């Protein structure tokens, strides 16, 4: 009588932050629901981005700032897959690792969260000199472009830490992702959803990216139940746009994507840190050519001067 081989236990890697765990436990629950014959376990670890909280993200560099430790764990066969906020996952992955799945996107927009003294205000009615907290150069550049009368200050830490600093009066308002607040059941803190005309969102924002080892066909097959094809195509276009511009997660590059039928429309933006220069363009084409659309739009913006803008930013960041 043949003895069946034991069912493989699948180990899921996650950062330790509250939002990361909420996202990871959702993935674990969904995988367990669809594949009850398997056991899915969560392994947590801290990344460099979680440990260094007193330095602006752009000054640390973004080569896997929130992903490297998880990737090393996969390479060393300590975990089988890792759950990321897709906006944190670099567009060029280490050899042997791939983006195995992109989940359905929730609202990718940015949100204005205000101190209680400004509950009667919106972005365009905040008083001159109001202090806005953001750790994102993308948000900073776009908001400086539209609201040069506001003052901007770096803010780091997890969502609860940032909200505490806001509520204690260190900031008049802060900018966070709508998706993160929704996933943490903090939608009541969203004072204003910032329209894309003012702030194009980050590449991959609102979606989860699940990374795994290339060639691990069992894990790849298990992940397919979580794949959302429209989100995947949108994010592939966005990531190709970012990759072609050789920009990283901490560079002022923003996007917006829509799908109607078989047509994908991608809008991309590159801005200078002071907000004085903001280059934006839009491209449409077949969904099946998502990555090519991203590359084509990047080249259009490069021809319009995006390369010079990005070179100046990289030089400015290196100078500190």
GIZIBEL-V552823 format. One record per run of one state. SS is the DSSP state (2 for helix, 1 for strand, 0 for the rest). FROM is the first residue (numbers start at 1). TO is the last residue. If there is no record, write none. Layout:
ss;from;to
SS;FROM;TO
SS;FROM;TO
This chain:
ss;from;to
0;1;8
1;9;15
0;16;17
2;18;34
0;35;38
1;39;45
0;46;47
2;48;51
0;52;56
2;57;60
0;61;67
2;68;75
0;76;80
1;81;85
2;86;88
0;89;96
1;97;102
0;103;109
1;110;114
0;115;115
2;116;118
0;119;122
2;123;125
0;126;130
1;131;133
0;134;136
2;137;146
0;147;150
1;151;153
0;154;158
2;159;167
0;168;172
1;173;177
2;178;183
0;184;186
2;187;189
0;190;191
1;192;193
0;194;200
1;201;201
0;202;207
1;208;213
0;214;216
2;217;226
0;227;228
2;229;244
0;245;252
1;253;260
0;261;262
1;263;271
0;272;277
1;278;286
2;287;303
0;304;305
2;306;319
0;320;320
